[in-house]
Amino acid sequence: MATDSTHPTGRPGSAAAPSDAHIESHPDIVSLRNRYAAVSDSPVSGLIEGLCLLTGLYLAISPWVVGFDNFTSLRVSNLITGIALAVLGMGYGSVLERTHNLGWVACAIGVWTIIAPWCVAGDASVFKVILSNAIVGGVACLVGLATMGMGPLAKRRGRRTAA
């Protein structure tokens, strides 16, 4: 069944669904977009997005910076999760209104980064490997939590300006 605006939806005799242009100009949609635009323009938002991007980039290159000798699988794990976190940070910067709900992914990457030396490398008893991954994992968790809080922040700001 066709779903474009030239074909009515529903049963015969019923009114056609509102067009996309009508939905895009709905006051609630416009208000929601304005709230997310205000939050994403704030300095705190830029700080969180940048920190997420830098954390991901450092996680990706950390095996070579810190020197993860004899931990090939941990190098690959850090490279892949670092790239994923950096891409997530770029998503936060470009479309916050659609990606703030993905803050849990940064938290999951952070937790994985903390436990990866034992899960992937087995007996990772090298202090610098454990310390580097623990710090980067903790920062990733904090960035994820901060990003998840940016959605409710937009809702609270909208209530304050409406009142």
Rosetta blueprint (number, residue, H / E / L):
1 M L
2 A L
3 T L
4 D L
5 S L
6 T L
7 H L
8 P L
9 T L
10 G L
11 R L
12 P L
13 G L
14 S L
15 A L
16 A L
17 A L
18 P L
19 S L
20 D H
21 A H
22 H H
23 I H
24 E H
25 S L
26 H L
27 P H
28 D H
29 I H
30 V H
31 S H
32 L H
33 R H
34 N H
35 R H
36 Y H
37 A H
38 A H
39 V H
40 S H
41 D L
42 S L
43 P H
44 V H
45 S H
46 G H
47 L H
48 I H
49 E H
50 G H
51 L H
52 C H
53 L H
54 L H
55 T H
56 G H
57 L H
58 Y H
59 L H
60 A H
61 I H
62 S H
63 P H
64 W H
65 V H
66 V H
67 G H
68 F L
69 D L
70 N L
71 F L
72 T H
73 S H
74 L H
75 R H
76 V H
77 S H
78 N H
79 L H
80 I H
81 T H
82 G H
83 I H
84 A H
85 L H
86 A H
87 V H
88 L H
89 G H
90 M H
91 G H
92 Y H
93 G H
94 S H
95 V L
96 L H
97 E H
98 R H
99 T H
100 H H
101 N H
102 L H
103 G H
104 W H
105 V H
106 A H
107 C H
108 A H
109 I H
110 G H
111 V H
112 W H
113 T H
114 I H
115 I H
116 A H
117 P H
118 W H
119 C H
120 V L
121 A L
122 G L
123 D L
124 A L
125 S L
126 V L
127 F H
128 K H
129 V H
130 I H
131 L H
132 S H
133 N H
134 A H
135 I H
136 V H
137 G H
138 G H
139 V H
140 A H
141 C H
142 L H
143 V H
144 G H
145 L H
146 A H
147 T H
148 M H
149 G H
150 M H
151 G H
152 P H
153 L H
154 A H
155 K H
156 R H
157 R H
158 G H
159 R H
160 R H
161 T H
162 A H
163 A L
